[in-house]
Amino acid sequence: MACRQLSVNEKTWIVKHMYRLEYPINVQRLWSKEINNNPPDRKTITSLMHKFEQTGSVFNIDPPGRPVSVTDQATKDEVSSILKKEPQTSIRRMSTDSNISMASVRRMYKSMGFKPYVPRLIHELNEDDFDRRLEYCDTFLSLLEDDSDLIYRVIWSDEAVFKLNGHINRHNSVYWATQNPNVTIDQTMQAEGLIVWAGIWSQGVIGPYFFEDTVTNQSYIKMLNDHFYPLFYDLPGNESFFFHA
């Protein structure tokens, strides 16, 4: 017996007569007589009755949950519109809000050229900091013209603040965009917390040093005298150097 796709009317006919005739063989005989073509096989009839008794319908009902793959243009346009308005929308959030599988969302992000960008953590700048930076660059370039080896004798130092009242997790602040939006997060230098200092130059790393209290002029000078200078004077090539704090 041929196995083919049944129409909704044919499925309804089978269900109606199965309840009256009880057995698939009886339905097949009636099918051959009334419809005048090859009837569906016994397995097809049995499966149809099982589905009807489970769902109450002869239609092909999609399984619960998100569709496995949704890539039509209308859906892509909707996702693109959301990302442009809310670029921090994660794949998981988009999947939940749009009822689309995470795999489909990830494929759409990629096909539309959206990439994850992590914002950079920068120090908060004051109004006069921009002019001071430009002045520093001009001065340093002038010094390099007179002494090309100067760069190898500069000690670059910086501090990292570990805040007691929380911190910014940059990896949880992803921005999705087709081009790098160059997003930055301002960081207040005077925030309360533990401060860690370290220096780096051509001969290696100096530090780290931990400030457990608020950094003052006195505590910073004490760190230099008690920690920095004893370590630095033991390093080779320290006859002439510049300290960039």
C-alpha positions, 0 to 999 in steps of 0.5 A: 500500500502506498505511503503518501502525505494525507490532506486534512480532509483525508485525516478527518475521514480516517478518524471518523470511520475508525471510531465507527469501524474500530479496525484499520483493515475495515477503514482501508476497505471502505477507503478503497470502495469510497475514495477509489485509490490506494488506502494508507497503510495500517501504521499510518492510520494507527499513528494518526489515531494516536496523535488525535487522541493525544492532541485532539487534532489532526493538524501537525502541531509543532512541539512546545518550546522555541523553534529550532531555526528561524532565519526569515528576513522579517525576524532578522529585521526585528532582531537588528532593530532591537540591537540598534536600540539596545546594543547590550541585549545578550543572545540569551535575552534576545532568545527569551524575548523573541521566542527564538532558539539561542543557536538561531539568534547566534547565527542571525547575529553573525549573518548580519555582521553584529560582533560583541565589543567589550567596553574599555575601563578608563580613568575619569578625565577632568576638563584640563586633562586633555591639554595636559596630555597634549603638552606631555606628548609634545615634551616627550617627543622633544626629549626623544629627539635629543636622546633616542634611548630615553624610552628604555630608561623610563619607569611607567607606573600605575595603580589599580583600585579594587573597590570595596563597594563593588566593581565593573565587570567589563565582560558582562557589559557586551555591546553588539554592533556591526562596527566597534562603538568604542564604548568606554566606562569612566572610573573615578580615581578617588574611589574607596578601596584597596589600591595596588601600585606597580612599575614597569620598564625595559628591565622588568616589573617593579612591585606590586605594592599594596596601599591599605589606606587612602593614598596621601603624599606622605604614604606615597613617598614612604612607599618610594623610600621603603619599597621602590628605591631598595628594589630599583637600586639592585637592578642593572642599568639604573644609573640614569632613569626617568620616573613616570608616575 
